[in-house]
C-alpha cells in the first residue's frame, strides 16, 4: 500500500507505532532536514553576495525583502490545502527548499540570486506554515513546550552539523561555494524523500478549515506575530552583515559564530521548553522581549562607542538564546485557538509575521548606508512594544481567556 492509499492514523493515538515512526519523530526529522539546507544557505550567503556578487547593504536588503515575499503570501497555504494534506505539503516544500539551495551558486548575479532565493524561500515558508500547524495539532498541550524545545535542539543539531562541515571544508579542504550549496541542499532533498517513504499518514483530532480565518479574539496573537517578524528580520539581515562589513569576518569565522549559537541552542533548547512550561507564556515572552531590548540597544552602541568585536559576537549569541523563548508564542496560540482554526490561522499568522519582513529590509538597507546604529534602534523600539503587549497575556490563557482584558464571561482577568 503506497502513501496516498494509506488510511490516516490519529496522531495522538500513534503510541502503538515504533518510536522512530511516530508523529514526533517525523517532526524532529523534518526540522533536522529543513535546517540542513537553511543553515547552509545562511552560513554562506553574506560572504557569497559580498565576494561573488558585489552586494552592498542596499542590495542585501532587497534580496532579503524578496526572500520574505513567500512568507507574506503564506495565506496561500489555505488554497494549497484544497488539493493536498499538510503532511504532504511539508514534504513538497522541503523538496523545493533543498533543490533551490543546491543550485544557489549557479546564479552569482543580482537577478539570479533573486530567483533562487525566491523559490527556496517559497519552500521554506510553506514548510514552516505546515509544520507549525502540524505541531499544534499533533503535540499534546501539556507537553508541547518541552517537545518544541527538543525540536529546537534537533534543528540546532542539523545546523551544527552543517556549520562544522562548512567551516572545515572551507578552511582546510578549500571547497567552493557550489560544492557546499549542492551538498547542503541535496541533503534536505534526500531527507524529504525518506520521510515520504518511511512514515505513515497522520491526522489531527479535528478536521481543519480550508477558509481564511481572521478572528477578533486572536488580535493579541496577530500583533505579537507582526512585531516578531519585523524584529527578527532586522536581526537576520543586519547582525551577521555587521560582522562582515565592520569586523571583516571571513566564511569560516561567520560559520564559527553560527556554530557557537547552535551548540548553545542544542543545550538550552530543551531547557527553554521546560522553562516556558514552568513560567507560563506571559513571563517567558516578557523575559525574551526585555532581553532583546537590551541586546539591540547594545548593537547600536557598537557603532556609537566603537565597542570591540568580542562584544558584538557575544550579543549575537545572546540574541539566539533569547529567541528560544519564542516557543511560548506557539503554545499561547495552541491554548487559545479553537481546534479547527489551527491550520488556517497558522497561514494567516505567517502572512502577518511577514508584513514587516517584506518592507523593512529594503527600507532599512538605505538607512544602514547612513546610520547602522539607527537600524538597531528601530529593532529595540519594536522589542519594547512587544514587551508591553506580552503583559496583556493572562497567566493561564485559554479559549475565552485570550487577554487580560476579558474572559469568556466578559469580565476582566489578570
BELVEN-V502926 format. One record per residue. PSI is psi in degrees with one decimal (999 if undefined). NEAR is the number of other C-alpha atoms within 10 Angstrom. Layout:
psi:PSI near:NEAR
psi:PSI near:NEAR
This chain:
psi:126.1 near:6
psi:176.3 near:8
psi:-45.4 near:14
psi:-21.7 near:10
psi:-8.2 near:8
psi:142.7 near:11
psi:140.4 near:12
psi:141.0 near:13
psi:130.5 near:15
psi:125.2 near:16
psi:-35.4 near:20
psi:-2.8 near:17
psi:33.5 near:15
psi:19.5 near:15
psi:-17.9 near:12
psi:-15.0 near:8
psi:155.9 near:11
psi:147.3 near:9
psi:-35.1 near:12
psi:-5.6 near:13
psi:10.8 near:16
psi:164.4 near:20
psi:-40.6 near:27
psi:-37.3 near:22
psi:-38.9 near:15
psi:-44.3 near:19
psi:-41.1 near:23
psi:-47.4 near:19
psi:-40.2 near:21
psi:-38.6 near:25
psi:-40.7 near:23
psi:-47.3 near:22
psi:-42.0 near:27
psi:-44.0 near:29
psi:-26.7 near:26
psi:-48.8 near:29
psi:-46.7 near:31
psi:-39.3 near:22
psi:-39.7 near:24
psi:-48.2 near:27
psi:-45.7 near:24
psi:-43.0 near:18
psi:-32.8 near:25
psi:-21.0 near:21
psi:-53.2 near:18
psi:-41.8 near:24
psi:-37.6 near:23
psi:-48.8 near:18
psi:-29.1 near:20
psi:-43.4 near:17
psi:-35.8 near:11
psi:-33.0 near:13
psi:-6.0 near:16
psi:35.2 near:14
psi:147.1 near:18
psi:-173.9 near:14
psi:-36.5 near:23
psi:-45.0 near:18
psi:-43.2 near:19
psi:-38.6 near:23
psi:-43.1 near:25
psi:-40.9 near:22
psi:-43.8 near:23
psi:-32.4 near:26
psi:-42.8 near:24
psi:-36.7 near:23
psi:-28.8 near:25
psi:-7.2 near:28
psi:-45.5 near:20
psi:-32.8 near:24
psi:-37.5 near:30
psi:-31.8 near:22
psi:25.1 near:19
psi:-20.8 near:27
psi:-20.6 near:24
psi:-15.5 near:17
psi:-34.1 near:25
psi:-40.1 near:22
psi:-42.0 near:14
psi:-35.3 near:14
psi:-9.2 near:19
psi:-26.8 near:11
psi:-12.2 near:9
psi:154.5 near:11
psi:160.9 near:14
psi:-38.6 near:24
psi:-42.3 near:21
psi:-41.9 near:17
psi:-38.8 near:21
psi:-42.0 near:25
psi:-48.4 near:21
psi:-40.5 near:18
psi:-39.4 near:26
psi:-39.3 near:30
psi:-43.3 near:26
psi:-44.7 near:22
psi:-53.1 near:29
psi:-42.0 near:32
psi:-43.0 near:24
psi:-26.4 near:25
psi:-39.1 near:27
psi:-32.4 near:26
psi:13.0 near:17
psi:-43.7 near:25
psi:-8.8 near:24
psi:-15.0 near:14
psi:70.1 near:14
psi:55.5 near:16
psi:167.0 near:15
psi:-48.6 near:16
psi:-38.8 near:11
psi:-40.8 near:15
psi:-33.3 near:19
psi:-40.8 near:19
psi:-54.0 near:18
psi:-36.6 near:22
psi:-41.8 near:21
psi:-48.1 near:22
psi:-35.8 near:21
psi:-36.4 near:28
psi:-34.7 near:25
psi:-45.2 near:24
psi:-44.0 near:25
psi:-50.1 near:25
psi:-35.6 near:28
psi:-33.9 near:29
psi:-47.7 near:29
psi:-37.3 near:22
psi:-47.4 near:27
psi:-41.4 near:26
psi:-41.7 near:21
psi:-43.1 near:19
psi:-43.9 near:24
psi:-40.1 near:24
psi:-49.3 near:22
psi:-22.8 near:23
psi:-38.0 near:22
psi:-23.3 near:21
psi:131.9 near:20
psi:140.2 near:14
psi:-39.5 near:13
psi:-20.8 near:11
psi:-1.1 near:13
psi:-46.3 near:23
psi:-44.4 near:29
psi:-41.5 near:20
psi:-37.9 near:21
psi:-34.2 near:27
psi:-41.1 near:25
psi:-34.8 near:24
psi:-39.0 near:25
psi:-40.8 near:25
psi:-38.7 near:26
psi:-43.2 near:25
psi:-37.7 near:26
psi:-35.8 near:27
psi:-40.1 near:22
psi:-43.6 near:24
psi:-39.9 near:29
psi:-44.7 near:25
psi:-45.5 near:17
psi:-44.5 near:25
psi:-40.4 near:27
psi:-45.8 near:17
psi:-44.1 near:16
psi:-44.1 near:28
psi:-46.8 near:21
psi:-46.2 near:15
psi:-37.3 near:16
psi:-45.3 near:17
psi:-40.1 near:14
psi:-31.3 near:10
psi:-10.2 near:10
psi:38.8 near:11
psi:151.7 near:14
psi:174.9 near:12
psi:-42.3 near:19
psi:-45.3 near:14
psi:-43.1 near:13
psi:-43.2 near:23
psi:-40.2 near:25
psi:-41.4 near:21
psi:-45.4 near:18
psi:-50.3 near:26
psi:-40.0 near:31
psi:-34.9 near:22
psi:-39.9 near:19
psi:-39.4 near:27
psi:-44.6 near:25
psi:-40.3 near:14
psi:-41.0 near:21
psi:-43.0 near:23
psi:-38.4 near:14
psi:-43.7 near:14
psi:-42.8 near:20
psi:-38.4 near:18
psi:-29.9 near:11
psi:-22.2 near:11
psi:144.4 near:15
psi:173.3 near:20
psi:139.3 near:18
psi:158.5 near:22
psi:151.5 near:21
psi:175.4 near:21
psi:-22.2 near:14
psi:140.2 near:13
psi:135.4 near:12
psi:144.3 near:18
psi:152.8 near:17
psi:26.9 near:16
psi:152.8 near:15
psi:132.9 near:18
psi:123.3 near:18
psi:95.7 near:14
psi:141.1 near:10
psi:-36.0 near:8
psi:-11.0 near:16
psi:15.4 near:17
psi:-37.5 near:13
psi:-41.0 near:17
psi:-44.8 near:20
psi:-44.3 near:22
psi:-42.0 near:15
psi:-37.0 near:19
psi:-41.7 near:22
psi:-50.0 near:22
psi:-34.6 near:24
psi:-43.0 near:23
psi:-43.0 near:22
psi:-47.0 near:24
psi:-44.8 near:25
psi:-34.7 near:18
psi:-36.9 near:23
psi:-42.5 near:23
psi:-48.1 near:19
psi:-39.2 near:13
psi:-46.1 near:22
psi:-23.3 near:23
psi:-49.4 near:18
psi:-36.6 near:21
psi:-35.0 near:22
psi:-41.5 near:18
psi:-33.2 near:20
psi:-49.2 near:18
psi:-42.4 near:15
psi:-37.6 near:11
psi:-0.6 near:12
psi:30.3 near:13
psi:139.3 near:18
psi:177.2 near:15
psi:-49.5 near:19
psi:-27.9 near:22
psi:-42.2 near:16
psi:-42.6 near:23
psi:-38.4 near:26
psi:-37.5 near:19
psi:-45.1 near:19
psi:-37.9 near:26
psi:-45.2 near:24
psi:-41.8 near:16
psi:-46.1 near:22
psi:-24.6 near:27
psi:-43.4 near:16
psi:-41.3 near:17
psi:-34.1 near:28
psi:-39.0 near:22
psi:-45.8 near:15
psi:-13.2 near:19
psi:-56.1 near:29
psi:-34.9 near:22
psi:-42.8 near:19
psi:-38.0 near:27
psi:-46.1 near:26
psi:-36.0 near:20
psi:-42.6 near:20
psi:-42.4 near:26
psi:-34.1 near:19
psi:-41.9 near:12
psi:-28.6 near:13
psi:163.3 near:20
psi:-40.5 near:29
psi:-48.8 near:22
psi:-39.2 near:20
psi:-46.4 near:23
psi:-35.0 near:27
psi:-42.3 near:21
psi:-43.9 near:15
psi:-50.8 near:22
psi:-36.4 near:27
psi:-43.0 near:17
psi:-38.3 near:20
psi:-32.9 near:27
psi:-47.6 near:21
psi:-43.1 near:15
psi:-46.4 near:23
psi:-36.3 near:27
psi:-39.0 near:18
psi:-34.6 near:21
psi:-45.8 near:25
psi:-35.7 near:22
psi:-25.6 near:16
psi:-39.9 near:17
psi:-33.9 near:16
psi:-42.1 near:13
psi:2.8 near:9
psi:48.3 near:9
psi:156.4 near:14
psi:170.6 near:11
psi:-33.5 near:15
psi:-30.7 near:9
psi:-41.1 near:12
psi:-43.0 near:21
psi:-39.7 near:18
psi:-39.8 near:14
psi:-36.7 near:19
psi:-42.9 near:22
psi:-42.4 near:18
psi:-38.8 near:16
psi:-42.6 near:19
psi:-37.8 near:17
psi:-42.5 near:20
psi:-34.0 near:20
psi:-27.6 near:19
psi:-25.9 near:22
psi:-9.3 near:24
psi:-8.7 near:19
psi:-34.7 near:23
psi:-29.3 near:26
psi:-37.1 near:19
psi:-46.1 near:20
psi:-28.4 near:24
psi:-47.5 near:22
psi:-38.7 near:23
psi:-35.2 near:24
psi:-30.8 near:18
psi:-10.6 near:19
psi:140.6 near:19
psi:136.3 near:14
psi:-37.9 near:17
psi:-9.5 near:16
psi:-8.3 near:21
psi:-52.3 near:24
psi:-52.5 near:29
psi:-34.2 near:25
psi:-33.1 near:26
psi:-40.8 near:27
psi:-45.3 near:28
psi:-43.3 near:24
psi:-37.1 near:25
psi:-38.0 near:26
psi:-45.8 near:27
psi:-41.2 near:25
psi:-28.5 near:27
psi:5.7 near:26
psi:-53.2 near:20
psi:-31.9 near:22
psi:-29.0 near:29
psi:-38.5 near:24
psi:-44.3 near:18
psi:-43.8 near:22
psi:-45.4 near:31
psi:-43.6 near:21
psi:-48.7 near:15
psi:-17.2 near:24
psi:-37.2 near:24
psi:-38.6 near:17
psi:-37.8 near:16
psi:-37.7 near:19
psi:-25.0 near:11
psi:-46.7 near:11
psi:92.3 near:15
psi:-34.3 near:21
psi:-33.5 near:19
psi:-33.8 near:18
psi:-45.8 near:24
psi:-25.6 near:26
psi:-39.3 near:18
psi:-43.6 near:18
psi:-40.0 near:25
psi:-40.2 near:25
psi:-41.3 near:16
psi:-40.5 near:21
psi:-36.6 near:27
psi:-41.6 near:20
psi:-39.6 near:15
psi:-39.7 near:25
psi:-44.4 near:23
psi:-40.3 near:13
psi:-36.5 near:20
psi:-29.1 near:24
psi:-9.1 near:17
psi:-5.6 near:16
psi:133.5 near:25
psi:162.2 near:22
psi:-35.5 near:17
psi:79.3 near:17
psi:148.2 near:21
psi:173.4 near:18
psi:122.5 near:16
psi:-10.6 near:15
psi:52.2 near:24
psi:-30.2 near:26
psi:172.3 near:27
psi:-10.0 near:17
psi:-22.0 near:14
psi:159.9 near:16
psi:-176.1 near:18
psi:-21.8 near:11
psi:2.6 near:8
psi:2.2 near:10
psi:154.1 near:10
psi:149.6 near:12
psi:134.5 near:16
psi:999 near:14
